[in-house]
Amino acid sequence: MGRIGFGELVLILAVALLFFGAQRLPEIGSALGKAIREFNAALKGEAKDDKDAAGKN
């Protein structure tokens, strides 16, 4: 299993375009990006909380 290449990425985007339509794709991309940013922020916040808790003990 390798990385996703250009051809595979184009195929995925074409299927998404057919499935969701051109008007919904930017909305879906924005929502996905926001969810990823929130997830990463939560992970970083959790790591900070663990360090603070370890330092207090």
Phi and psi restraints in degrees (range 20) as a CNS / XPLOR table:
assign (resid 1 and name C) (resid 2 and name N)
       (resid 2 and name CA) (resid 2 and name C) 1.0 -103.6 20.0 2
assign (resid 2 and name N) (resid 2 and name CA)
       (resid 2 and name C) (resid 3 and name N) 1.0 -169.0 20.0 2
assign (resid 2 and name C) (resid 3 and name N)
       (resid 3 and name CA) (resid 3 and name C) 1.0 -77.9 20.0 2
assign (resid 3 and name N) (resid 3 and name CA)
       (resid 3 and name C) (resid 4 and name N) 1.0 163.4 20.0 2
assign (resid 3 and name C) (resid 4 and name N)
       (resid 4 and name CA) (resid 4 and name C) 1.0 -77.4 20.0 2
assign (resid 4 and name N) (resid 4 and name CA)
       (resid 4 and name C) (resid 5 and name N) 1.0 124.7 20.0 2
assign (resid 4 and name C) (resid 5 and name N)
       (resid 5 and name CA) (resid 5 and name C) 1.0 -89.9 20.0 2
assign (resid 5 and name N) (resid 5 and name CA)
       (resid 5 and name C) (resid 6 and name N) 1.0 -179.1 20.0 2
assign (resid 5 and name C) (resid 6 and name N)
       (resid 6 and name CA) (resid 6 and name C) 1.0 -63.4 20.0 2
assign (resid 6 and name N) (resid 6 and name CA)
       (resid 6 and name C) (resid 7 and name N) 1.0 -42.2 20.0 2
assign (resid 6 and name C) (resid 7 and name N)
       (resid 7 and name CA) (resid 7 and name C) 1.0 -62.8 20.0 2
assign (resid 7 and name N) (resid 7 and name CA)
       (resid 7 and name C) (resid 8 and name N) 1.0 -43.3 20.0 2
assign (resid 7 and name C) (resid 8 and name N)
       (resid 8 and name CA) (resid 8 and name C) 1.0 -65.7 20.0 2
assign (resid 8 and name N) (resid 8 and name CA)
       (resid 8 and name C) (resid 9 and name N) 1.0 -39.0 20.0 2
assign (resid 8 and name C) (resid 9 and name N)
       (resid 9 and name CA) (resid 9 and name C) 1.0 -64.1 20.0 2
assign (resid 9 and name N) (resid 9 and name CA)
       (resid 9 and name C) (resid 10 and name N) 1.0 -42.2 20.0 2
assign (resid 9 and name C) (resid 10 and name N)
       (resid 10 and name CA) (resid 10 and name C) 1.0 -63.0 20.0 2
assign (resid 10 and name N) (resid 10 and name CA)
       (resid 10 and name C) (resid 11 and name N) 1.0 -42.3 20.0 2
assign (resid 10 and name C) (resid 11 and name N)
       (resid 11 and name CA) (resid 11 and name C) 1.0 -62.9 20.0 2
assign (resid 11 and name N) (resid 11 and name CA)
       (resid 11 and name C) (resid 12 and name N) 1.0 -44.0 20.0 2
assign (resid 11 and name C) (resid 12 and name N)
       (resid 12 and name CA) (resid 12 and name C) 1.0 -62.2 20.0 2
assign (resid 12 and name N) (resid 12 and name CA)
       (resid 12 and name C) (resid 13 and name N) 1.0 -44.3 20.0 2
assign (resid 12 and name C) (resid 13 and name N)
       (resid 13 and name CA) (resid 13 and name C) 1.0 -65.3 20.0 2
assign (resid 13 and name N) (resid 13 and name CA)
       (resid 13 and name C) (resid 14 and name N) 1.0 -37.8 20.0 2
assign (resid 13 and name C) (resid 14 and name N)
       (resid 14 and name CA) (resid 14 and name C) 1.0 -65.5 20.0 2
assign (resid 14 and name N) (resid 14 and name CA)
       (resid 14 and name C) (resid 15 and name N) 1.0 -42.6 20.0 2
assign (resid 14 and name C) (resid 15 and name N)
       (resid 15 and name CA) (resid 15 and name C) 1.0 -65.1 20.0 2
assign (resid 15 and name N) (resid 15 and name CA)
       (resid 15 and name C) (resid 16 and name N) 1.0 -41.9 20.0 2
assign (resid 15 and name C) (resid 16 and name N)
       (resid 16 and name CA) (resid 16 and name C) 1.0 -62.9 20.0 2
assign (resid 16 and name N) (resid 16 and name CA)
       (resid 16 and name C) (resid 17 and name N) 1.0 -39.1 20.0 2
assign (resid 16 and name C) (resid 17 and name N)
       (resid 17 and name CA) (resid 17 and name C) 1.0 -63.9 20.0 2
assign (resid 17 and name N) (resid 17 and name CA)
       (resid 17 and name C) (resid 18 and name N) 1.0 -42.9 20.0 2
assign (resid 17 and name C) (resid 18 and name N)
       (resid 18 and name CA) (resid 18 and name C) 1.0 -67.4 20.0 2
assign (resid 18 and name N) (resid 18 and name CA)
       (resid 18 and name C) (resid 19 and name N) 1.0 -37.9 20.0 2
assign (resid 18 and name C) (resid 19 and name N)
       (resid 19 and name CA) (resid 19 and name C) 1.0 -76.1 20.0 2
assign (resid 19 and name N) (resid 19 and name CA)
       (resid 19 and name C) (resid 20 and name N) 1.0 -46.0 20.0 2
assign (resid 19 and name C) (resid 20 and name N)
       (resid 20 and name CA) (resid 20 and name C) 1.0 -99.0 20.0 2
assign (resid 20 and name N) (resid 20 and name CA)
       (resid 20 and name C) (resid 21 and name N) 1.0 -27.2 20.0 2
assign (resid 20 and name C) (resid 21 and name N)
       (resid 21 and name CA) (resid 21 and name C) 1.0 94.4 20.0 2
assign (resid 21 and name N) (resid 21 and name CA)
       (resid 21 and name C) (resid 22 and name N) 1.0 158.7 20.0 2
assign (resid 21 and name C) (resid 22 and name N)
       (resid 22 and name CA) (resid 22 and name C) 1.0 -69.8 20.0 2
assign (resid 22 and name N) (resid 22 and name CA)
       (resid 22 and name C) (resid 23 and name N) 1.0 -31.2 20.0 2
assign (resid 22 and name C) (resid 23 and name N)
       (resid 23 and name CA) (resid 23 and name C) 1.0 -75.6 20.0 2
assign (resid 23 and name N) (resid 23 and name CA)
       (resid 23 and name C) (resid 24 and name N) 1.0 -27.3 20.0 2
assign (resid 23 and name C) (resid 24 and name N)
       (resid 24 and name CA) (resid 24 and name C) 1.0 -88.0 20.0 2
assign (resid 24 and name N) (resid 24 and name CA)
       (resid 24 and name C) (resid 25 and name N) 1.0 -20.8 20.0 2
assign (resid 24 and name C) (resid 25 and name N)
       (resid 25 and name CA) (resid 25 and name C) 1.0 -59.9 20.0 2
assign (resid 25 and name N) (resid 25 and name CA)
       (resid 25 and name C) (resid 26 and name N) 1.0 -45.6 20.0 2
assign (resid 25 and name C) (resid 26 and name N)
       (resid 26 and name CA) (resid 26 and name C) 1.0 -61.8 20.0 2
assign (resid 26 and name N) (resid 26 and name CA)
       (resid 26 and name C) (resid 27 and name N) 1.0 -37.0 20.0 2
assign (resid 26 and name C) (resid 27 and name N)
       (resid 27 and name CA) (resid 27 and name C) 1.0 -64.5 20.0 2
assign (resid 27 and name N) (resid 27 and name CA)
       (resid 27 and name C) (resid 28 and name N) 1.0 -42.7 20.0 2
assign (resid 27 and name C) (resid 28 and name N)
       (resid 28 and name CA) (resid 28 and name C) 1.0 -67.0 20.0 2
assign (resid 28 and name N) (resid 28 and name CA)
       (resid 28 and name C) (resid 29 and name N) 1.0 -41.8 20.0 2
assign (resid 28 and name C) (resid 29 and name N)
       (resid 29 and name CA) (resid 29 and name C) 1.0 -63.1 20.0 2
assign (resid 29 and name N) (resid 29 and name CA)
       (resid 29 and name C) (resid 30 and name N) 1.0 -41.1 20.0 2
assign (resid 29 and name C) (resid 30 and name N)
       (resid 30 and name CA) (resid 30 and name C) 1.0 -64.3 20.0 2
assign (resid 30 and name N) (resid 30 and name CA)
       (resid 30 and name C) (resid 31 and name N) 1.0 -44.7 20.0 2
assign (resid 30 and name C) (resid 31 and name N)
       (resid 31 and name CA) (resid 31 and name C) 1.0 -64.1 20.0 2
assign (resid 31 and name N) (resid 31 and name CA)
       (resid 31 and name C) (resid 32 and name N) 1.0 -39.4 20.0 2
assign (resid 31 and name C) (resid 32 and name N)
       (resid 32 and name CA) (resid 32 and name C) 1.0 -66.4 20.0 2
assign (resid 32 and name N) (resid 32 and name CA)
       (resid 32 and name C) (resid 33 and name N) 1.0 -43.0 20.0 2
assign (resid 32 and name C) (resid 33 and name N)
       (resid 33 and name CA) (resid 33 and name C) 1.0 -62.7 20.0 2
assign (resid 33 and name N) (resid 33 and name CA)
       (resid 33 and name C) (resid 34 and name N) 1.0 -41.2 20.0 2
assign (resid 33 and name C) (resid 34 and name N)
       (resid 34 and name CA) (resid 34 and name C) 1.0 -63.9 20.0 2
assign (resid 34 and name N) (resid 34 and name CA)
       (resid 34 and name C) (resid 35 and name N) 1.0 -41.6 20.0 2
assign (resid 34 and name C) (resid 35 and name N)
       (resid 35 and name CA) (resid 35 and name C) 1.0 -64.3 20.0 2
assign (resid 35 and name N) (resid 35 and name CA)
       (resid 35 and name C) (resid 36 and name N) 1.0 -40.3 20.0 2
assign (resid 35 and name C) (resid 36 and name N)
       (resid 36 and name CA) (resid 36 and name C) 1.0 -66.2 20.0 2
assign (resid 36 and name N) (resid 36 and name CA)
       (resid 36 and name C) (resid 37 and name N) 1.0 -42.6 20.0 2
assign (resid 36 and name C) (resid 37 and name N)
       (resid 37 and name CA) (resid 37 and name C) 1.0 -62.0 20.0 2
assign (resid 37 and name N) (resid 37 and name CA)
       (resid 37 and name C) (resid 38 and name N) 1.0 -42.9 20.0 2
assign (resid 37 and name C) (resid 38 and name N)
       (resid 38 and name CA) (resid 38 and name C) 1.0 -65.2 20.0 2
assign (resid 38 and name N) (resid 38 and name CA)
       (resid 38 and name C) (resid 39 and name N) 1.0 -39.4 20.0 2
assign (resid 38 and name C) (resid 39 and name N)
       (resid 39 and name CA) (resid 39 and name C) 1.0 -63.2 20.0 2
assign (resid 39 and name N) (resid 39 and name CA)
       (resid 39 and name C) (resid 40 and name N) 1.0 -45.7 20.0 2
assign (resid 39 and name C) (resid 40 and name N)
       (resid 40 and name CA) (resid 40 and name C) 1.0 -64.4 20.0 2
assign (resid 40 and name N) (resid 40 and name CA)
       (resid 40 and name C) (resid 41 and name N) 1.0 -39.1 20.0 2
assign (resid 40 and name C) (resid 41 and name N)
       (resid 41 and name CA) (resid 41 and name C) 1.0 -65.0 20.0 2
assign (resid 41 and name N) (resid 41 and name CA)
       (resid 41 and name C) (resid 42 and name N) 1.0 -38.5 20.0 2
assign (resid 41 and name C) (resid 42 and name N)
       (resid 42 and name CA) (resid 42 and name C) 1.0 -66.3 20.0 2
assign (resid 42 and name N) (resid 42 and name CA)
       (resid 42 and name C) (resid 43 and name N) 1.0 -39.4 20.0 2
assign (resid 42 and name C) (resid 43 and name N)
       (resid 43 and name CA) (resid 43 and name C) 1.0 -64.0 20.0 2
assign (resid 43 and name N) (resid 43 and name CA)
       (resid 43 and name C) (resid 44 and name N) 1.0 -43.1 20.0 2
assign (resid 43 and name C) (resid 44 and name N)
       (resid 44 and name CA) (resid 44 and name C) 1.0 -66.9 20.0 2
assign (resid 44 and name N) (resid 44 and name CA)
       (resid 44 and name C) (resid 45 and name N) 1.0 -37.9 20.0 2
assign (resid 44 and name C) (resid 45 and name N)
       (resid 45 and name CA) (resid 45 and name C) 1.0 -65.8 20.0 2
assign (resid 45 and name N) (resid 45 and name CA)
       (resid 45 and name C) (resid 46 and name N) 1.0 -37.9 20.0 2
assign (resid 45 and name C) (resid 46 and name N)
       (resid 46 and name CA) (resid 46 and name C) 1.0 -66.4 20.0 2
assign (resid 46 and name N) (resid 46 and name CA)
       (resid 46 and name C) (resid 47 and name N) 1.0 -40.5 20.0 2
assign (resid 46 and name C) (resid 47 and name N)
       (resid 47 and name CA) (resid 47 and name C) 1.0 -64.3 20.0 2
assign (resid 47 and name N) (resid 47 and name CA)
       (resid 47 and name C) (resid 48 and name N) 1.0 -39.3 20.0 2
assign (resid 47 and name C) (resid 48 and name N)
       (resid 48 and name CA) (resid 48 and name C) 1.0 -65.4 20.0 2
assign (resid 48 and name N) (resid 48 and name CA)
       (resid 48 and name C) (resid 49 and name N) 1.0 -40.3 20.0 2
assign (resid 48 and name C) (resid 49 and name N)
       (resid 49 and name CA) (resid 49 and name C) 1.0 -63.6 20.0 2
assign (resid 49 and name N) (resid 49 and name CA)
       (resid 49 and name C) (resid 50 and name N) 1.0 -40.0 20.0 2
assign (resid 49 and name C) (resid 50 and name N)
       (resid 50 and name CA) (resid 50 and name C) 1.0 -63.3 20.0 2
assign (resid 50 and name N) (resid 50 and name CA)
       (resid 50 and name C) (resid 51 and name N) 1.0 -40.5 20.0 2
assign (resid 50 and name C) (resid 51 and name N)
       (resid 51 and name CA) (resid 51 and name C) 1.0 -67.0 20.0 2
assign (resid 51 and name N) (resid 51 and name CA)
       (resid 51 and name C) (resid 52 and name N) 1.0 -40.9 20.0 2
assign (resid 51 and name C) (resid 52 and name N)
       (resid 52 and name CA) (resid 52 and name C) 1.0 -63.9 20.0 2
assign (resid 52 and name N) (resid 52 and name CA)
       (resid 52 and name C) (resid 53 and name N) 1.0 -42.3 20.0 2
assign (resid 52 and name C) (resid 53 and name N)
       (resid 53 and name CA) (resid 53 and name C) 1.0 -66.6 20.0 2
assign (resid 53 and name N) (resid 53 and name CA)
       (resid 53 and name C) (resid 54 and name N) 1.0 -37.6 20.0 2
assign (resid 53 and name C) (resid 54 and name N)
       (resid 54 and name CA) (resid 54 and name C) 1.0 -68.7 20.0 2
assign (resid 54 and name N) (resid 54 and name CA)
       (resid 54 and name C) (resid 55 and name N) 1.0 -34.1 20.0 2
assign (resid 54 and name C) (resid 55 and name N)
       (resid 55 and name CA) (resid 55 and name C) 1.0 -73.7 20.0 2
assign (resid 55 and name N) (resid 55 and name CA)
       (resid 55 and name C) (resid 56 and name N) 1.0 -26.8 20.0 2
assign (resid 55 and name C) (resid 56 and name N)
       (resid 56 and name CA) (resid 56 and name C) 1.0 -80.8 20.0 2
assign (resid 56 and name N) (resid 56 and name CA)
       (resid 56 and name C) (resid 57 and name N) 1.0 -21.4 20.0 2
